Amino acid sequence: MTLLDLLQWPAMAATLVGSWYVASRDPRRRNLAFWIFLLSNVLWAAWGLHAHAYALIVLQIGLLLINIRGARKTDDAASSHAASS
């Protein structure tokens, strides 16, 4: 097993941690979740390139775009939440 083969484990862990935080009621934690998801997208895409899993790479690009959208939306919500406090 090479170092690139092992990349799937931190990718999986980041996906699980991001999933946990995205369900939070705290806007800052939800925002953090999207950043963690972005990290997992990069890790999964790198592993997919190594494993020749091209459908996984395309999926991760799509999810990356969705996660960028989510990060922007939660950034806006966190900013307005902080301003109202």
Secondary structure, 3 states (H helix, E strand, C coil): CCHHHHCHHHHHHHHHHHHHHHCCCCHHHHHHHHHHHHHHHHHHHHHHHHHCCHHHHHHHHHHHHHHHHHHHHHHHHHHHHHHHC
